[in-house]
Amino acid sequence: MARFTPKVVTANALIEGDVIYLTADDRWTRLHHEAELIEDEAHAQLRLLHAMAQKSVAVGAYLADAKAGPNGPEPTHFREVFRTRGPSNYFLGKQAELV
Amino acid sequence: MYSYSEFDEAFVRTRVAQFTHQVERRIDGSLTEEEFRPLRLMNGLYLQLHAYMLRVAIPYGTLNPRQMRQLAHIAQTWDKGYGHFTTRQNIQFNWPKLSDVPKMLSALADVGMHAIQTSGNCVRNVTADHFAAAAADEIEDPRPYAELLRQWSTDHPEFQFLPRKFKIAITGAAQDRAVTAAHDIGLRIVKNDAGETGFQVLVGGGLGRTPMVAMTVRDFLPVEDLLPYVEAVLSVYNTLGRRDNKYKARIKITLHETGKEEITRMIEARFAELRPLFGGNDQALLADIRAAFAPPAFRNAPVEAYDAFYKADPVFRAWADTNLAKHRNDQYAIVTISLKAHGQTPGDATADQMRVMADLAERYGHNELRVSHEQNVILPHVHKSDLPAVHAALMQAGLGTANVGLISDIIACPGMDYCALATARAIPVAQEIATRFDALKLEHDVGPLKIKISGCINACGHHHVGHIGILGLDRAGVENYQITLGGDGTEDAVIGERAGPGFAYDEIVPAIERIVLAYLDLREGPEETFLQAYRRVGLPPFKAALYPGEGNRDAA
């Protein structure tokens, strides 16, 4: 049986549209490494349901592949890497706002 | 230029008011995202990778200075100081907050603009030749017909739930600058043997995952039959089009599944029913619209200053050689302002640059601006004696790049830097190609060459009709770029051929360089353009350059 690839729950914030992640203590954070790294498939589904229920905060919640890193979860796919920082043509979005 | 009637004004204001309440209800939780999503899309509001995106229609690519200034104001007040002009003659703002969007729409309404029908399965912004009413090779200005189509299709009750989106493009010139053959309906103004004006009607063109060149369903349609005929096409499509499969829902598939003969028969039958119902009201309306598109009062003044400047200043001369096009009035020129400075984002303009362009249009350009599907801005009517002043002002604003039609005049969709649908980035590939060929100082030697880049199979970057097309894909979690060659978006439209296996992100610019160097080696002289050379020799020599060391192995 294939092993479950660890996940984070991610979405966009309702007002700003900015990328957000669900933390283990039920907050939404703008930082990928603060997200809850989910290593169990059943738990992932529960966390996703929890996220999807927060209709006034988060839009389009889904599970994204991630891996453990020294400072917390890190994205594995390049799309999710781009979502952690913003566009490559201007220094705008997260990369500018989080420094 | 056409100004809103009281009816248009009331319609747009009513929609802004409705959407304002819908946003309030979304924010206070009365509407779920599932309920709200179709409402925001009806008003051009998308949720992208990093933020919302507001897509604003620029009907047939025509703007006046006041509208351009308002776009600058919107970019500065509610966005991050810039806007992105798209291949559909729209402008996109990449960073609006949901709570600010009603204010943005209200500001747009103040200058007769909106974001209605820039999304969804309806008739989208009708696009037109960006040189309309200025080009020397034009039979008639296509924009009055585009405006007639806009009024007819806006909120048309029968066509708000089509099987899929529907795009119409129109040109009045022999040289097709509007890519009409890649639209659901392409209209080309032609003359018949009796010297009367009408339309050649093309149906079923489109790019995307199944690229197809449109087929001609009518060689000559009298101009007065335009609306009943287009309505007949839409009506047949609305009935036959497949709503069961998104990927087979465009009219190009309907056409191929039904057959050209049968669909033409059905269109003609429906047309016969519809035609008597129009009763001449459309023609009365068209006459009013035409009056709004009367040509400007062209100046009659000497042009010697231009000739002298052209001889004396090499920088101006280089710009004039690439960025000017022949105007129907010999004393005038059509100015294309390049939004493709080397290393910058294709199609982007800052708020300050928008204001400069608005000022120039007001001072030297008879108050007209155009947006091209090639993501540049055009001043369609500039007297030649004013060109040195226009050029100097453009240079100061970083808008004086002399590269229109050259290798760095690249179309690129937003790709994975912004778009939620993208599978790879497009903008940095364009930036790097432009920077590389600028460093090589080769682009003027290479001559006319259109590179078009899409960041996913939906082909917003028109890669299939690029002389060199680049398609960014996700191959096993890595960006990968496929190359097509020999595409052409003009009246001789051709879909490009796949060159072979794709290239990694850091391999794509060197691959393009190998193609261009191969062209320089094999061309018969500087007069033979890349496309002409490609048509003469075909794919093999370019393939050999792209995949060196593969010898006789046939990758196909």
Chai-1 contact restraints between the chains, C-beta under 6 A:
chainA,res_idxA,chainB,res_idxB,connection_type,confidence,min_distance_angstrom,max_distance_angstrom,comment,restraint_id
A,N12,B,L47,contact,1.0,0.0,6.0,A-B,restraint_1
A,I15,B,K97,contact,1.0,0.0,6.0,A-B,restraint_2
A,I15,B,L98,contact,1.0,0.0,6.0,A-B,restraint_3
A,I15,B,S99,contact,1.0,0.0,6.0,A-B,restraint_4
A,E16,B,K97,contact,1.0,0.0,6.0,A-B,restraint_5
A,G17,B,L47,contact,1.0,0.0,6.0,A-B,restraint_6
A,G17,B,A51,contact,1.0,0.0,6.0,A-B,restraint_7
A,G17,B,Y52,contact,1.0,0.0,6.0,A-B,restraint_8
A,K55,B,T32,contact,1.0,0.0,6.0,A-B,restraint_9
A,S56,B,G29,contact,1.0,0.0,6.0,A-B,restraint_10
A,V59,B,E33,contact,1.0,0.0,6.0,A-B,restraint_11
A,H77,B,G477,contact,1.0,0.0,6.0,A-B,restraint_12
A,F82,B,M416,contact,1.0,0.0,6.0,A-B,restraint_13
A,G86,B,H50,contact,1.0,0.0,6.0,A-B,restraint_14
A,P87,B,D417,contact,1.0,0.0,6.0,A-B,restraint_15
A,P87,B,Y418,contact,1.0,0.0,6.0,A-B,restraint_16
A,S88,B,D417,contact,1.0,0.0,6.0,A-B,restraint_17
A,S88,B,P428,contact,1.0,0.0,6.0,A-B,restraint_18
A,N89,B,T345,contact,1.0,0.0,6.0,A-B,restraint_19
A,N89,B,D417,contact,1.0,0.0,6.0,A-B,restraint_20
A,N89,B,I427,contact,1.0,0.0,6.0,A-B,restraint_21
A,L92,B,K80,contact,1.0,0.0,6.0,A-B,restraint_22
A,G93,B,H50,contact,1.0,0.0,6.0,A-B,restraint_23
